[in-house]
């Protein structure tokens, strides 16, 4: 499968431990305004210690549906209720 993001596959991204360690679905994605960092979270509240640094490619391999958000600009976030719902993108 082609890697859809404009960022390089080895771009650093944040993912929460619930997704990478516990297999929870990605339900919240943020593309940060200040540094362009992508964050992939399970939807609950998080402590800093629950964040893991991975590559954008690792996230995409884990859940290719995040590729739908490749056009989401910095300063926006996307949410969905379950992994089967469509992403709802909004300005932060
Ligand atoms: Zn989480």
PDB file of the backbone (N, CA, C, O) and the ligand in Angstrom, with CONECT records:
HET     ZN  A 101       1
ATOM      1  N   UNK A   1       0.849  -1.196   0.000  1.00  0.00           N
ATOM      2  CA  UNK A   1       0.000   0.000   0.000  1.00  0.00           C
ATOM      3  C   UNK A   1       0.890   1.253   0.000  1.00  0.00           C
ATOM      4  O   UNK A   1       1.869   1.328   0.743  1.00  0.00           O
ATOM      5  N   UNK A   2       0.542   2.220  -0.829  1.00  0.00           N
ATOM      6  CA  UNK A   2       1.346   3.445  -0.892  1.00  0.00           C
ATOM      7  C   UNK A   2       1.152   4.285   0.356  1.00  0.00           C
ATOM      8  O   UNK A   2       0.061   4.349   0.924  1.00  0.00           O
ATOM      9  N   UNK A   3       2.212   4.913   0.761  1.00  0.00           N
ATOM     10  CA  UNK A   3       2.169   5.781   1.931  1.00  0.00           C
ATOM     11  C   UNK A   3       1.586   7.134   1.502  1.00  0.00           C
ATOM     12  O   UNK A   3       2.185   7.816   0.670  1.00  0.00           O
ATOM     13  N   UNK A   4       0.432   7.535   2.051  1.00  0.00           N
ATOM     14  CA  UNK A   4      -0.297   8.676   1.486  1.00  0.00           C
ATOM     15  C   UNK A   4       0.141  10.054   1.979  1.00  0.00           C
ATOM     16  O   UNK A   4      -0.126  11.054   1.313  1.00  0.00           O
ATOM     17  N   UNK A   5       0.809  10.125   3.131  1.00  0.00           N
ATOM     18  CA  UNK A   5       1.086  11.439   3.720  1.00  0.00           C
ATOM     19  C   UNK A   5       2.133  12.207   2.916  1.00  0.00           C
ATOM     20  O   UNK A   5       2.981  11.608   2.254  1.00  0.00           O
ATOM     21  N   UNK A   6       2.068  13.530   2.979  1.00  0.00           N
ATOM     22  CA  UNK A   6       3.062  14.384   2.329  1.00  0.00           C
ATOM     23  C   UNK A   6       4.339  14.407   3.161  1.00  0.00           C
ATOM     24  O   UNK A   6       5.426  14.627   2.628  1.00  0.00           O
ATOM     25  N   UNK A   7       4.207  14.180   4.472  1.00  0.00           N
ATOM     26  CA  UNK A   7       5.378  14.077   5.331  1.00  0.00           C
ATOM     27  C   UNK A   7       6.111  12.772   4.996  1.00  0.00           C
ATOM     28  O   UNK A   7       5.499  11.817   4.518  1.00  0.00           O
ATOM     29  N   UNK A   8       7.417  12.739   5.247  1.00  0.00           N
ATOM     30  CA  UNK A   8       8.195  11.531   4.999  1.00  0.00           C
ATOM     31  C   UNK A   8       7.722  10.411   5.933  1.00  0.00           C
ATOM     32  O   UNK A   8       7.254  10.681   7.039  1.00  0.00           O
ATOM     33  N   UNK A   9       7.845   9.147   5.486  1.00  0.00           N
ATOM     34  CA  UNK A   9       7.411   8.021   6.329  1.00  0.00           C
ATOM     35  C   UNK A   9       8.111   7.983   7.686  1.00  0.00           C
ATOM     36  O   UNK A   9       7.541   7.494   8.662  1.00  0.00           O
ATOM     37  N   UNK A  10       9.342   8.494   7.756  1.00  0.00           N
ATOM     38  CA  UNK A  10      10.066   8.441   9.037  1.00  0.00           C
ATOM     39  C   UNK A  10       9.850   9.693   9.887  1.00  0.00           C
ATOM     40  O   UNK A  10      10.564   9.904  10.868  1.00  0.00           O
ATOM     41  N   UNK A  11       8.875  10.520   9.520  1.00  0.00           N
ATOM     42  CA  UNK A  11       8.531  11.686  10.332  1.00  0.00           C
ATOM     43  C   UNK A  11       8.089  11.237  11.724  1.00  0.00           C
ATOM     44  O   UNK A  11       7.286  10.314  11.859  1.00  0.00           O
ATOM     45  N   UNK A  12       8.616  11.891  12.754  1.00  0.00           N
ATOM     46  CA  UNK A  12       8.250  11.525  14.123  1.00  0.00           C
ATOM     47  C   UNK A  12       6.798  11.903  14.401  1.00  0.00           C
ATOM     48  O   UNK A  12       6.338  12.981  14.024  1.00  0.00           O
ATOM     49  N   UNK A  13       6.085  10.990  15.070  1.00  0.00           N
ATOM     50  CA  UNK A  13       4.695  11.232  15.433  1.00  0.00           C
ATOM     51  C   UNK A  13       4.476  10.717  16.847  1.00  0.00           C
ATOM     52  O   UNK A  13       5.223   9.873  17.341  1.00  0.00           O
ATOM     53  N   UNK A  14       3.442  11.237  17.482  1.00  0.00           N
ATOM     54  CA  UNK A  14       3.114  10.795  18.838  1.00  0.00           C
ATOM     55  C   UNK A  14       1.928   9.841  18.777  1.00  0.00           C
ATOM     56  O   UNK A  14       0.944  10.098  18.084  1.00  0.00           O
ATOM     57  N   UNK A  15       2.035   8.759  19.497  1.00  0.00           N
ATOM     58  CA  UNK A  15       0.910   7.822  19.611  1.00  0.00           C
ATOM     59  C   UNK A  15       0.780   7.484  21.090  1.00  0.00           C
ATOM     60  O   UNK A  15       1.778   7.498  21.810  1.00  0.00           O
ATOM     61  N   UNK A  16      -0.420   7.183  21.557  1.00  0.00           N
ATOM     62  CA  UNK A  16      -0.546   6.872  22.983  1.00  0.00           C
ATOM     63  C   UNK A  16      -0.321   5.386  23.225  1.00  0.00           C
ATOM     64  O   UNK A  16      -0.500   4.563  22.328  1.00  0.00           O
ATOM     65  N   UNK A  17       0.071   5.058  24.442  1.00  0.00           N
ATOM     66  CA  UNK A  17       0.429   3.680  24.786  1.00  0.00           C
ATOM     67  C   UNK A  17      -0.771   2.745  24.656  1.00  0.00           C
ATOM     68  O   UNK A  17      -0.597   1.544  24.448  1.00  0.00           O
ATOM     69  N   UNK A  18      -1.997   3.289  24.777  1.00  0.00           N
ATOM     70  CA  UNK A  18      -3.194   2.444  24.690  1.00  0.00           C
ATOM     71  C   UNK A  18      -3.356   1.864  23.289  1.00  0.00           C
ATOM     72  O   UNK A  18      -3.869   0.758  23.113  1.00  0.00           O
ATOM     73  N   UNK A  19      -2.911   2.627  22.302  1.00  0.00           N
ATOM     74  CA  UNK A  19      -3.020   2.151  20.916  1.00  0.00           C
ATOM     75  C   UNK A  19      -1.861   1.207  20.601  1.00  0.00           C
ATOM     76  O   UNK A  19      -2.067   0.099  20.107  1.00  0.00           O
ATOM     77  N   UNK A  20      -0.643   1.657  20.892  1.00  0.00           N
ATOM     78  CA  UNK A  20       0.527   0.878  20.472  1.00  0.00           C
ATOM     79  C   UNK A  20       0.742  -0.344  21.368  1.00  0.00           C
ATOM     80  O   UNK A  20       1.190  -1.385  20.887  1.00  0.00           O
ATOM     81  N   UNK A  21       0.432  -0.232  22.658  1.00  0.00           N
ATOM     82  CA  UNK A  21       0.661  -1.362  23.577  1.00  0.00           C
ATOM     83  C   UNK A  21      -0.591  -2.210  23.794  1.00  0.00           C
ATOM     84  O   UNK A  21      -0.497  -3.432  23.910  1.00  0.00           O
ATOM     85  N   UNK A  22      -1.765  -1.570  23.851  1.00  0.00           N
ATOM     86  CA  UNK A  22      -2.981  -2.295  24.219  1.00  0.00           C
ATOM     87  C   UNK A  22      -3.894  -2.576  23.031  1.00  0.00           C
ATOM     88  O   UNK A  22      -4.917  -3.242  23.184  1.00  0.00           O
ATOM     89  N   UNK A  23      -3.536  -2.073  21.843  1.00  0.00           N
ATOM     90  CA  UNK A  23      -4.325  -2.380  20.656  1.00  0.00           C
ATOM     91  C   UNK A  23      -5.637  -1.633  20.538  1.00  0.00           C
ATOM     92  O   UNK A  23      -6.521  -2.048  19.788  1.00  0.00           O
ATOM     93  N   UNK A  24      -5.781  -0.517  21.283  1.00  0.00           N
ATOM     94  CA  UNK A  24      -6.994   0.298  21.149  1.00  0.00           C
ATOM     95  C   UNK A  24      -7.008   1.000  19.787  1.00  0.00           C
ATOM     96  O   UNK A  24      -5.946   1.246  19.213  1.00  0.00           O
ATOM     97  N   UNK A  25      -8.190   1.325  19.264  1.00  0.00           N
ATOM     98  CA  UNK A  25      -8.249   2.017  17.973  1.00  0.00           C
ATOM     99  C   UNK A  25      -7.854   3.494  18.088  1.00  0.00           C
ATOM    100  O   UNK A  25      -7.966   4.094  19.157  1.00  0.00           O
ATOM    101  N   UNK A  26      -7.393   4.069  16.978  1.00  0.00           N
ATOM    102  CA  UNK A  26      -7.104   5.499  16.911  1.00  0.00           C
ATOM    103  C   UNK A  26      -8.434   6.228  16.761  1.00  0.00           C
ATOM    104  O   UNK A  26      -9.145   6.028  15.776  1.00  0.00           O
ATOM    105  N   UNK A  27      -8.779   7.083  17.744  1.00  0.00           N
ATOM    106  CA  UNK A  27     -10.063   7.789  17.674  1.00  0.00           C
ATOM    107  C   UNK A  27      -9.891   9.301  17.671  1.00  0.00           C
ATOM    108  O   UNK A  27     -10.864  10.036  17.503  1.00  0.00           O
ATOM    109  N   UNK A  28      -8.675   9.766  17.853  1.00  0.00           N
ATOM    110  CA  UNK A  28      -8.434  11.213  17.865  1.00  0.00           C
ATOM    111  C   UNK A  28      -7.078  11.474  17.221  1.00  0.00           C
ATOM    112  O   UNK A  28      -6.073  10.876  17.605  1.00  0.00           O
ATOM    113  N   UNK A  29      -7.057  12.368  16.243  1.00  0.00           N
ATOM    114  CA  UNK A  29      -5.813  12.717  15.559  1.00  0.00           C
ATOM    115  C   UNK A  29      -5.672  14.227  15.566  1.00  0.00           C
ATOM    116  O   UNK A  29      -6.608  14.952  15.229  1.00  0.00           O
ATOM    117  N   UNK A  30      -4.507  14.687  15.947  1.00  0.00           N
ATOM    118  CA  UNK A  30      -4.242  16.126  15.948  1.00  0.00           C
ATOM    119  C   UNK A  30      -3.035  16.405  15.064  1.00  0.00           C
ATOM    120  O   UNK A  30      -2.045  15.674  15.095  1.00  0.00           O
ATOM    121  N   UNK A  31      -3.130  17.476  14.271  1.00  0.00           N
ATOM    122  CA  UNK A  31      -1.991  17.941  13.485  1.00  0.00           C
ATOM    123  C   UNK A  31      -1.649  19.311  14.049  1.00  0.00           C
ATOM    124  O   UNK A  31      -2.312  20.301  13.739  1.00  0.00           O
ATOM    125  N   UNK A  32      -0.618  19.365  14.873  1.00  0.00           N
ATOM    126  CA  UNK A  32      -0.378  20.537  15.706  1.00  0.00           C
ATOM    127  C   UNK A  32       0.009  21.768  14.899  1.00  0.00           C
ATOM    128  O   UNK A  32       0.761  21.703  13.927  1.00  0.00           O
ATOM    129  N   UNK A  33      -0.536  22.888  15.345  1.00  0.00           N
ATOM    130  CA  UNK A  33      -0.335  24.170  14.678  1.00  0.00           C
ATOM    131  C   UNK A  33       1.117  24.632  14.761  1.00  0.00           C
ATOM    132  O   UNK A  33       1.687  25.081  13.767  1.00  0.00           O
ATOM    133  N   UNK A  34       1.718  24.519  15.957  1.00  0.00           N
ATOM    134  CA  UNK A  34       3.031  25.131  16.182  1.00  0.00           C
ATOM    135  C   UNK A  34       4.177  24.375  15.522  1.00  0.00           C
ATOM    136  O   UNK A  34       5.062  24.994  14.932  1.00  0.00           O
ATOM    137  N   UNK A  35       4.176  23.033  15.611  1.00  0.00           N
ATOM    138  CA  UNK A  35       5.330  22.292  15.097  1.00  0.00           C
ATOM    139  C   UNK A  35       4.970  21.269  14.015  1.00  0.00           C
ATOM    140  O   UNK A  35       5.847  20.555  13.527  1.00  0.00           O
ATOM    141  N   UNK A  36       3.690  21.192  13.636  1.00  0.00           N
ATOM    142  CA  UNK A  36       3.295  20.258  12.584  1.00  0.00           C
ATOM    143  C   UNK A  36       3.322  18.803  13.011  1.00  0.00           C
ATOM    144  O   UNK A  36       3.235  17.905  12.174  1.00  0.00           O
ATOM    145  N   UNK A  37       3.441  18.566  14.307  1.00  0.00           N
ATOM    146  CA  UNK A  37       3.501  17.197  14.837  1.00  0.00           C
ATOM    147  C   UNK A  37       2.125  16.526  14.727  1.00  0.00           C
ATOM    148  O   UNK A  37       1.101  17.126  15.056  1.00  0.00           O
ATOM    149  N   UNK A  38       2.120  15.291  14.267  1.00  0.00           N
ATOM    150  CA  UNK A  38       0.903  14.474  14.253  1.00  0.00           C
ATOM    151  C   UNK A  38       0.804  13.725  15.580  1.00  0.00           C
ATOM    152  O   UNK A  38       1.788  13.172  16.069  1.00  0.00           O
ATOM    153  N   UNK A  39      -0.403  13.717  16.155  1.00  0.00           N
ATOM    154  CA  UNK A  39      -0.645  12.954  17.384  1.00  0.00           C
ATOM    155  C   UNK A  39      -1.816  12.005  17.147  1.00  0.00           C
ATOM    156  O   UNK A  39      -2.849  12.396  16.602  1.00  0.00           O
ATOM    157  N   UNK A  40      -1.639  10.761  17.561  1.00  0.00           N
ATOM    158  CA  UNK A  40      -2.669   9.737  17.360  1.00  0.00           C
ATOM    159  C   UNK A  40      -3.035   9.173  18.723  1.00  0.00           C
ATOM    160  O   UNK A  40      -2.221   8.513  19.369  1.00  0.00           O
ATOM    161  N   UNK A  41      -4.260   9.435  19.159  1.00  0.00           N
ATOM    162  CA  UNK A  41      -4.653   9.073  20.513  1.00  0.00           C
ATOM    163  C   UNK A  41      -5.939   8.243  20.498  1.00  0.00           C
ATOM    164  O   UNK A  41      -6.678   8.220  19.514  1.00  0.00           O
ATOM    165  N   UNK A  42      -6.182   7.557  21.636  1.00  0.00           N
ATOM    166  CA  UNK A  42      -7.318   6.640  21.697  1.00  0.00           C
ATOM    167  C   UNK A  42      -8.616   7.348  22.085  1.00  0.00           C
ATOM    168  O   UNK A  42      -9.687   6.745  22.018  1.00  0.00           O
ATOM    169  N   UNK A  43      -8.538   8.614  22.488  1.00  0.00           N
ATOM    170  CA  UNK A  43      -9.761   9.334  22.807  1.00  0.00           C
ATOM    171  C   UNK A  43      -9.946   9.626  24.282  1.00  0.00           C
ATOM    172  O   UNK A  43     -10.785  10.455  24.635  1.00  0.00           O
ATOM    173  N   UNK A  44      -9.181   8.963  25.171  1.00  0.00           N
ATOM    174  CA  UNK A  44      -9.273   9.307  26.592  1.00  0.00           C
ATOM    175  C   UNK A  44      -8.298  10.432  26.908  1.00  0.00           C
ATOM    176  O   UNK A  44      -7.538  10.877  26.048  1.00  0.00           O
ATOM    177  N   UNK A  45      -8.335  10.883  28.156  1.00  0.00           N
ATOM    178  CA  UNK A  45      -7.364  11.877  28.603  1.00  0.00           C
ATOM    179  C   UNK A  45      -6.018  11.187  28.814  1.00  0.00           C
ATOM    180  O   UNK A  45      -5.970  10.002  29.143  1.00  0.00           O
ATOM    181  N   UNK A  46      -4.938  11.919  28.627  1.00  0.00           N
ATOM    182  CA  UNK A  46      -3.613  11.309  28.688  1.00  0.00           C
ATOM    183  C   UNK A  46      -2.634  12.085  29.545  1.00  0.00           C
ATOM    184  O   UNK A  46      -2.664  13.314  29.603  1.00  0.00           O
ATOM    185  N   UNK A  47      -1.766  11.336  30.209  1.00  0.00           N
ATOM    186  CA  UNK A  47      -0.601  11.898  30.864  1.00  0.00           C
ATOM    187  C   UNK A  47       0.526  11.920  29.842  1.00  0.00           C
ATOM    188  O   UNK A  47       0.515  11.157  28.876  1.00  0.00           O
ATOM    189  N   UNK A  48       1.502  12.802  30.061  1.00  0.00           N
ATOM    190  CA  UNK A  48       2.649  12.872  29.149  1.00  0.00           C
ATOM    191  C   UNK A  48       3.364  11.526  29.056  1.00  0.00           C
ATOM    192  O   UNK A  48       3.868  11.160  27.994  1.00  0.00           O
ATOM    193  N   UNK A  49       3.407  10.793  30.161  1.00  0.00           N
ATOM    194  CA  UNK A  49       4.118   9.510  30.211  1.00  0.00           C
ATOM    195  C   UNK A  49       3.469   8.456  29.326  1.00  0.00           C
ATOM    196  O   UNK A  49       4.088   7.432  29.037  1.00  0.00           O
ATOM    197  N   UNK A  50       2.238   8.687  28.893  1.00  0.00           N
ATOM    198  CA  UNK A  50       1.543   7.700  28.060  1.00  0.00           C
ATOM    199  C   UNK A  50       1.790   7.917  26.572  1.00  0.00           C
ATOM    200  O   UNK A  50       1.287   7.166  25.737  1.00  0.00           O
ATOM    201  N   UNK A  51       2.566   8.949  26.246  1.00  0.00           N
ATOM    202  CA  UNK A  51       2.874   9.225  24.843  1.00  0.00           C
ATOM    203  C   UNK A  51       4.106   8.442  24.412  1.00  0.00           C
ATOM    204  O   UNK A  51       5.077   8.345  25.163  1.00  0.00           O
ATOM    205  N   UNK A  52       4.069   7.886  23.211  1.00  0.00           N
ATOM    206  CA  UNK A  52       5.225   7.191  22.632  1.00  0.00           C
ATOM    207  C   UNK A  52       5.585   7.879  21.327  1.00  0.00           C
ATOM    208  O   UNK A  52       4.708   8.327  20.588  1.00  0.00           O
ATOM    209  N   UNK A  53       6.877   7.960  21.048  1.00  0.00           N
ATOM    210  CA  UNK A  53       7.341   8.555  19.804  1.00  0.00           C
ATOM    211  C   UNK A  53       7.557   7.443  18.773  1.00  0.00           C
ATOM    212  O   UNK A  53       8.337   6.517  18.993  1.00  0.00           O
ATOM    213  N   UNK A  54       6.864   7.552  17.666  1.00  0.00           N
ATOM    214  CA  UNK A  54       6.984   6.549  16.605  1.00  0.00           C
ATOM    215  C   UNK A  54       7.124   7.284  15.271  1.00  0.00           C
ATOM    216  O   UNK A  54       7.115   8.515  15.231  1.00  0.00           O
ATOM    217  N   UNK A  55       7.254   6.530  14.186  1.00  0.00           N
ATOM    218  CA  UNK A  55       7.267   7.163  12.869  1.00  0.00           C
ATOM    219  C   UNK A  55       5.838   7.164  12.315  1.00  0.00           C
ATOM    220  O   UNK A  55       5.003   6.337  12.681  1.00  0.00           O
ATOM    221  N   UNK A  56       5.596   8.114  11.430  1.00  0.00           N
ATOM    222  CA  UNK A  56       4.280   8.206  10.797  1.00  0.00           C
ATOM    223  C   UNK A  56       3.939   6.898  10.068  1.00  0.00           C
ATOM    224  O   UNK A  56       2.778   6.492  10.015  1.00  0.00           O
ATOM    225  N   UNK A  57       4.948   6.259   9.517  1.00  0.00           N
ATOM    226  CA  UNK A  57       4.740   4.991   8.805  1.00  0.00           C
ATOM    227  C   UNK A  57       4.250   3.892   9.744  1.00  0.00           C
ATOM    228  O   UNK A  57       3.399   3.085   9.372  1.00  0.00           O
ATOM    229  N   UNK A  58       4.796   3.865  10.972  1.00  0.00           N
ATOM    230  CA  UNK A  58       4.352   2.854  11.930  1.00  0.00           C
ATOM    231  C   UNK A  58       2.865   3.010  12.246  1.00  0.00           C
ATOM    232  O   UNK A  58       2.131   2.031  12.377  1.00  0.00           O
ATOM    233  N   UNK A  59       2.438   4.285  12.366  1.00  0.00           N
ATOM    234  CA  UNK A  59       1.025   4.531  12.657  1.00  0.00           C
ATOM    235  C   UNK A  59       0.162   4.089  11.483  1.00  0.00           C
ATOM    236  O   UNK A  59      -0.882   3.462  11.662  1.00  0.00           O
ATOM    237  N   UNK A  60       0.616   4.425  10.284  1.00  0.00           N
ATOM    238  CA  UNK A  60      -0.145   4.065   9.085  1.00  0.00           C
ATOM    239  C   UNK A  60      -0.233   2.550   8.920  1.00  0.00           C
ATOM    240  O   UNK A  60      -1.281   2.028   8.539  1.00  0.00           O
ATOM    241  N   UNK A  61       0.859   1.841   9.204  1.00  0.00           N
ATOM    242  CA  UNK A  61       0.850   0.377   9.114  1.00  0.00           C
ATOM    243  C   UNK A  61      -0.120  -0.226  10.132  1.00  0.00           C
ATOM    244  O   UNK A  61      -0.766  -1.242   9.879  1.00  0.00           O
ATOM    245  N   UNK A  62      -0.198   0.431  11.289  1.00  0.00           N
ATOM    246  CA  UNK A  62      -1.078  -0.037  12.362  1.00  0.00           C
ATOM    247  C   UNK A  62      -2.547   0.181  12.003  1.00  0.00           C
ATOM    248  O   UNK A  62      -3.388  -0.684  12.245  1.00  0.00           O
ATOM    249  N   UNK A  63      -2.846   1.342  11.428  1.00  0.00           N
ATOM    250  CA  UNK A  63      -4.222   1.685  11.074  1.00  0.00           C
ATOM    251  C   UNK A  63      -4.246   2.540   9.809  1.00  0.00           C
ATOM    252  O   UNK A  63      -4.163   3.766   9.887  1.00  0.00           O
ATOM    253  N   UNK A  64      -4.359   1.902   8.647  1.00  0.00           N
ATOM    254  CA  UNK A  64      -4.313   2.643   7.374  1.00  0.00           C
ATOM    255  C   UNK A  64      -5.428   3.680   7.234  1.00  0.00           C
ATOM    256  O   UNK A  64      -5.338   4.553   6.371  1.00  0.00           O
ATOM    257  N   UNK A  65      -6.474   3.611   8.056  1.00  0.00           N
ATOM    258  CA  UNK A  65      -7.560   4.585   7.916  1.00  0.00           C
ATOM    259  C   UNK A  65      -7.101   5.997   8.301  1.00  0.00           C
ATOM    260  O   UNK A  65      -7.779   6.969   7.969  1.00  0.00           O
ATOM    261  N   UNK A  66      -5.957   6.130   8.998  1.00  0.00           N
ATOM    262  CA  UNK A  66      -5.456   7.473   9.302  1.00  0.00           C
ATOM    263  C   UNK A  66      -4.981   8.168   8.020  1.00  0.00           C
ATOM    264  O   UNK A  66      -4.828   9.389   7.995  1.00  0.00           O
ATOM    265  N   UNK A  67      -4.752   7.394   6.966  1.00  0.00           N
ATOM    266  CA  UNK A  67      -4.360   7.979   5.680  1.00  0.00           C
ATOM    267  C   UNK A  67      -5.432   8.897   5.110  1.00  0.00           C
ATOM    268  O   UNK A  67      -5.130   9.767   4.293  1.00  0.00           O
ATOM    269  N   UNK A  68      -6.686   8.713   5.532  1.00  0.00           N
ATOM    270  CA  UNK A  68      -7.774   9.604   5.100  1.00  0.00           C
ATOM    271  C   UNK A  68      -7.519  11.041   5.532  1.00  0.00           C
ATOM    272  O   UNK A  68      -8.103  11.976   4.983  1.00  0.00           O
ATOM    273  N   UNK A  69      -6.641  11.211   6.521  1.00  0.00           N
ATOM    274  CA  UNK A  69      -6.418  12.544   7.097  1.00  0.00           C
ATOM    275  C   UNK A  69      -5.173  13.226   6.533  1.00  0.00           C
ATOM    276  O   UNK A  69      -4.725  14.237   7.076  1.00  0.00           O
ATOM    277  N   UNK A  70      -4.614  12.694   5.462  1.00  0.00           N
ATOM    278  CA  UNK A  70      -3.354  13.223   4.930  1.00  0.00           C
ATOM    279  C   UNK A  70      -3.451  14.697   4.550  1.00  0.00           C
ATOM    280  O   UNK A  70      -2.456  15.421   4.595  1.00  0.00           O
ATOM    281  N   UNK A  71      -4.671  15.147   4.168  1.00  0.00           N
ATOM    282  CA  UNK A  71      -4.841  16.537   3.745  1.00  0.00           C
ATOM    283  C   UNK A  71      -5.205  17.463   4.908  1.00  0.00           C
ATOM    284  O   UNK A  71      -5.392  18.662   4.701  1.00  0.00           O
ATOM    285  N   UNK A  72      -5.307  16.933   6.107  1.00  0.00           N
ATOM    286  CA  UNK A  72      -5.698  17.774   7.238  1.00  0.00           C
ATOM    287  C   UNK A  72      -4.572  18.755   7.579  1.00  0.00           C
ATOM    288  O   UNK A  72      -3.456  18.338   7.888  1.00  0.00           O
ATOM    289  N   UNK A  73      -4.869  20.072   7.521  1.00  0.00           N
ATOM    290  CA  UNK A  73      -3.809  21.059   7.761  1.00  0.00           C
ATOM    291  C   UNK A  73      -3.394  21.126   9.230  1.00  0.00           C
ATOM    292  O   UNK A  73      -4.086  20.613  10.110  1.00  0.00           O
ATOM    293  N   UNK A  74      -2.260  21.764   9.474  1.00  0.00           N
ATOM    294  CA  UNK A  74      -1.829  22.046  10.842  1.00  0.00           C
ATOM    295  C   UNK A  74      -2.882  22.917  11.516  1.00  0.00           C
ATOM    296  O   UNK A  74      -3.482  23.787  10.884  1.00  0.00           O
ATOM    297  N   UNK A  75      -3.101  22.672  12.812  1.00  0.00           N
ATOM    298  CA  UNK A  75      -4.081  23.458  13.546  1.00  0.00           C
ATOM    299  C   UNK A  75      -5.463  22.815  13.528  1.00  0.00           C
ATOM    300  O   UNK A  75      -6.423  23.398  14.031  1.00  0.00           O
ATOM    301  N   UNK A  76      -5.571  21.612  12.950  1.00  0.00           N
ATOM    302  CA  UNK A  76      -6.841  20.902  12.893  1.00  0.00           C
ATOM    303  C   UNK A  76      -6.721  19.577  13.644  1.00  0.00           C
ATOM    304  O   UNK A  76      -5.627  19.045  13.831  1.00  0.00           O
ATOM    305  N   UNK A  77      -7.869  19.063  14.066  1.00  0.00           N
ATOM    306  CA  UNK A  77      -7.887  17.744  14.670  1.00  0.00           C
ATOM    307  C   UNK A  77      -9.060  16.965  14.104  1.00  0.00           C
ATOM    308  O   UNK A  77      -9.981  17.548  13.531  1.00  0.00           O
ATOM    309  N   UNK A  78      -9.029  15.670  14.261  1.00  0.00           N
ATOM    310  CA  UNK A  78     -10.090  14.809  13.742  1.00  0.00           C
ATOM    311  C   UNK A  78     -10.494  13.818  14.816  1.00  0.00           C
ATOM    312  O   UNK A  78      -9.657  13.296  15.552  1.00  0.00           O
ATOM    313  N   UNK A  79     -11.794  13.568  14.891  1.00  0.00           N
ATOM    314  CA  UNK A  79     -12.322  12.635  15.882  1.00  0.00           C
ATOM    315  C   UNK A  79     -13.290  11.670  15.225  1.00  0.00           C
ATOM    316  O   UNK A  79     -13.908  11.991  14.210  1.00  0.00           O
ATOM    317  N   UNK A  80     -13.418  10.501  15.801  1.00  0.00           N
ATOM    318  CA  UNK A  80     -14.482   9.570  15.410  1.00  0.00           C
ATOM    319  C   UNK A  80     -14.875   8.778  16.637  1.00  0.00           C
ATOM    320  O   UNK A  80     -14.072   8.598  17.552  1.00  0.00           O
ATOM    321  N   UNK A  81     -16.125   8.297  16.658  1.00  0.00           N
ATOM    322  CA  UNK A  81     -16.641   7.604  17.843  1.00  0.00           C
ATOM    323  C   UNK A  81     -16.073   6.198  17.942  1.00  0.00           C
ATOM    324  O   UNK A  81     -15.699   5.748  19.025  1.00  0.00           O
ATOM    325  N   UNK A  82     -16.010   5.510  16.820  1.00  0.00           N
ATOM    326  CA  UNK A  82     -15.435   4.169  16.775  1.00  0.00           C
ATOM    327  C   UNK A  82     -14.556   4.068  15.537  1.00  0.00           C
ATOM    328  O   UNK A  82     -14.561   4.963  14.691  1.00  0.00           O
ATOM    329  N   UNK A  83     -13.803   2.980  15.431  1.00  0.00           N
ATOM    330  CA  UNK A  83     -12.917   2.833  14.277  1.00  0.00           C
ATOM    331  C   UNK A  83     -13.688   2.651  12.967  1.00  0.00           C
ATOM    332  O   UNK A  83     -13.105   2.746  11.888  1.00  0.00           O
ATOM    333  N   UNK A  84     -15.001   2.388  13.057  1.00  0.00           N
ATOM    334  CA  UNK A  84     -15.796   2.220  11.844  1.00  0.00           C
ATOM    335  C   UNK A  84     -16.483   3.502  11.391  1.00  0.00           C
ATOM    336  O   UNK A  84     -17.056   3.544  10.302  1.00  0.00           O
ATOM    337  N   UNK A  85     -16.432   4.549  12.214  1.00  0.00           N
ATOM    338  CA  UNK A  85     -17.038   5.823  11.838  1.00  0.00           C
ATOM    339  C   UNK A  85     -16.100   6.625  10.952  1.00  0.00           C
ATOM    340  O   UNK A  85     -14.893   6.385  10.915  1.00  0.00           O
ATOM    341  N   UNK A  86     -16.691   7.601  10.228  1.00  0.00           N
ATOM    342  CA  UNK A  86     -15.873   8.514   9.440  1.00  0.00           C
ATOM    343  C   UNK A  86     -15.257   9.568  10.344  1.00  0.00           C
ATOM    344  O   UNK A  86     -15.804   9.896  11.397  1.00  0.00           O
ATOM    345  N   UNK A  87     -14.122  10.091   9.927  1.00  0.00           N
ATOM    346  CA  UNK A  87     -13.457  11.146  10.677  1.00  0.00           C
ATOM    347  C   UNK A  87     -14.247  12.443  10.584  1.00  0.00           C
ATOM    348  O   UNK A  87     -14.758  12.790   9.519  1.00  0.00           O
ATOM    349  N   UNK A  88     -14.344  13.149  11.683  1.00  0.00           N
ATOM    350  CA  UNK A  88     -14.922  14.499  11.698  1.00  0.00           C
ATOM    351  C   UNK A  88     -13.785  15.467  11.999  1.00  0.00           C
ATOM    352  O   UNK A  88     -13.214  15.461  13.090  1.00  0.00           O
ATOM    353  N   UNK A  89     -13.468  16.298  11.010  1.00  0.00           N
ATOM    354  CA  UNK A  89     -12.326  17.206  11.120  1.00  0.00           C
ATOM    355  C   UNK A  89     -12.814  18.567  11.577  1.00  0.00           C
ATOM    356  O   UNK A  89     -13.810  19.082  11.069  1.00  0.00           O
ATOM    357  N   UNK A  90     -12.108  19.149  12.544  1.00  0.00           N
ATOM    358  CA  UNK A  90     -12.451  20.512  12.945  1.00  0.00           C
ATOM    359  C   UNK A  90     -11.201  21.297  13.316  1.00  0.00           C
ATOM    360  O   UNK A  90     -10.148  20.736  13.618  1.00  0.00           O
ATOM    361  N   UNK A  91     -11.358  22.631  13.284  1.00  0.00           N
ATOM    362  CA  UNK A  91     -10.260  23.509  13.658  1.00  0.00           C
ATOM    363  C   UNK A  91     -10.127  23.466  15.167  1.00  0.00           C
ATOM    364  O   UNK A  91     -11.132  23.434  15.877  1.00  0.00           O
ATOM    365  N   UNK A  92      -8.901  23.464  15.668  1.00  0.00           N
ATOM    366  CA  UNK A  92      -8.706  23.392  17.109  1.00  0.00           C
ATOM    367  C   UNK A  92      -8.917  24.740  17.764  1.00  0.00           C
ATOM    368  O   UNK A  92      -8.792  24.860  18.983  1.00  0.00           O
TER     369      UNK A  92
HETATM  370 ZN    ZN A 101      -4.678   6.445  24.874  1.00  0.00          ZN
END
